[in-house]
Amino acid sequence: MDTMSVTVVPVRSATFIAGARQSARAFLAGLTAPVATENADAVVLVVSELVTNALRHGGGTCVLELTAHPDSIEVAVRDPSPRAPRMRIPDLNGGTGGFGWPMVNRLARAISLSPTASGGKTVSALLPRAAR
């Protein structure tokens, strides 16, 4: 099983979110059993959303871990905040978001939320490897 961890430093910057996306692409490209292109795009999108949310709402730091399972890819993001992500009405006018978490829920086969020993949380999303 292929695994990789990437630590995103405590800076709120698109550069670090872009780095998480690049790390996800590199991880997927390095797998011996390829991931369908559409599914790889979904993994990168979920990485981007979860890392963005962790940096924005989770205290400014996070750890990204990607794990390849035989039929799925797991995206796990750990941050220091105990607050769970929540659904909200998307803001169509003010630009405050509300689109990412529903999208993650739609793309993922399963989502879990686990508390960490340090008082934070890990949000995990399981996405399929093969085309549906």
C-alpha positions as CSV (number, residue, x, y, z in Angstrom):
1,M,0.0,0.0,0.0
2,D,1.3,3.4,-1.0
3,T,1.2,6.2,1.6
4,M,2.5,9.7,1.9
5,S,2.2,12.5,4.4
6,V,2.6,16.2,3.7
7,T,2.7,18.8,6.4
8,V,1.2,22.2,5.5
9,V,3.0,25.0,7.4
10,P,1.0,27.5,9.5
11,V,0.6,30.1,6.8
12,R,-2.7,31.0,5.2
13,S,-1.6,31.1,1.6
14,A,-2.8,29.8,-1.7
15,T,0.8,28.7,-2.3
16,F,0.5,26.0,0.4
17,I,-2.9,24.9,-0.9
18,A,-1.4,24.6,-4.4
19,G,1.4,22.6,-2.9
20,A,-1.1,20.2,-1.4
21,R,-2.7,19.7,-4.8
22,Q,0.7,19.1,-6.4
23,S,1.6,16.6,-3.7
24,A,-1.7,14.8,-4.4
25,R,-1.1,14.7,-8.1
26,A,2.5,13.4,-7.5
27,F,1.2,10.7,-5.1
28,L,-1.5,9.5,-7.6
29,A,1.0,9.5,-10.5
30,G,3.4,7.4,-8.4
31,L,0.9,4.6,-7.7
32,T,1.6,1.3,-9.5
33,A,-2.1,0.7,-10.2
34,P,-3.4,3.9,-11.9
35,V,-6.4,5.9,-10.7
36,A,-8.9,6.8,-13.4
37,T,-8.4,10.4,-14.6
38,E,-11.8,11.6,-13.4
39,N,-11.3,10.0,-10.0
40,A,-7.8,11.5,-9.7
41,D,-9.3,14.9,-10.5
42,A,-11.9,14.3,-7.7
43,V,-9.1,13.4,-5.2
44,V,-7.2,16.6,-6.0
45,L,-10.4,18.6,-5.6
46,V,-11.1,17.0,-2.2
47,V,-7.5,17.6,-1.1
48,S,-7.9,21.3,-2.1
49,E,-11.2,21.7,-0.3
50,L,-10.2,19.9,2.9
51,V,-6.8,21.7,3.2
52,T,-8.4,25.0,2.5
53,N,-11.1,24.4,5.1
54,A,-8.5,23.3,7.7
55,L,-6.3,26.3,7.1
56,R,-9.3,28.7,7.1
57,H,-11.4,27.3,9.9
58,G,-9.0,24.9,11.8
59,G,-6.4,27.1,13.2
60,G,-4.1,27.8,10.3
61,T,-2.1,24.5,10.3
62,C,-2.9,21.0,9.0
63,V,-1.4,17.7,8.0
64,L,-2.5,16.0,4.8
65,E,-2.2,12.2,4.5
66,L,-3.0,10.3,1.4
67,T,-3.4,6.5,1.5
68,A,-4.0,4.2,-1.5
69,H,-6.2,1.2,-0.8
70,P,-7.0,-1.5,-3.4
71,D,-10.2,0.1,-4.5
72,S,-10.0,3.6,-3.0
73,I,-7.9,6.6,-2.1
74,E,-8.2,8.1,1.4
75,V,-7.7,11.8,1.9
76,A,-7.2,12.6,5.6
77,V,-6.6,16.2,6.9
78,R,-5.8,16.8,10.6
79,D,-6.0,20.2,12.2
80,P,-6.0,21.6,15.7
81,S,-9.7,22.6,15.9
82,P,-12.3,20.3,17.4
83,R,-15.1,21.9,15.4
84,A,-16.6,19.6,12.8
85,P,-17.3,20.8,9.3
86,R,-20.9,21.8,8.7
87,M,-23.3,22.2,5.9
88,R,-24.5,25.7,5.3
89,I,-26.3,27.6,2.6
90,P,-23.8,28.7,0.0
91,D,-23.2,32.4,-0.2
92,L,-24.0,33.4,-3.7
93,N,-23.4,37.1,-3.2
94,G,-20.9,37.7,-0.4
95,G,-18.1,35.3,-1.4
96,T,-18.0,33.6,2.0
97,G,-18.2,30.1,0.7
98,G,-20.4,27.2,1.6
99,F,-19.8,25.2,-1.5
100,G,-16.8,23.0,-0.6
101,W,-18.2,20.7,2.1
102,P,-21.3,19.7,0.1
103,M,-19.0,19.0,-2.8
104,V,-16.7,16.8,-0.7
105,N,-19.7,14.9,0.6
106,R,-20.9,14.3,-3.0
107,L,-17.6,13.2,-4.3
108,A,-16.6,10.9,-1.4
109,R,-17.8,7.3,-1.0
110,A,-17.5,7.8,2.7
111,I,-16.5,10.6,5.2
112,S,-15.4,10.2,8.8
113,L,-14.5,12.7,11.5
114,S,-12.2,11.5,14.3
115,P,-11.0,13.5,17.4
116,T,-7.2,13.6,17.9
117,A,-5.4,13.1,21.2
118,S,-4.3,16.8,21.1
119,G,-7.9,18.1,20.9
120,G,-8.2,18.6,17.2
121,K,-9.8,16.4,14.5
122,T,-9.1,14.4,11.4
123,V,-11.5,14.6,8.5
124,S,-11.2,11.6,6.2
125,A,-12.8,11.2,2.8
126,L,-12.7,7.9,0.9
127,L,-12.8,8.2,-2.9
128,P,-13.0,5.4,-5.5
129,R,-10.0,4.6,-7.7
130,A,-11.9,3.2,-10.7
131,A,-14.3,5.0,-12.9
132,R,-17.9,4.5,-11.8
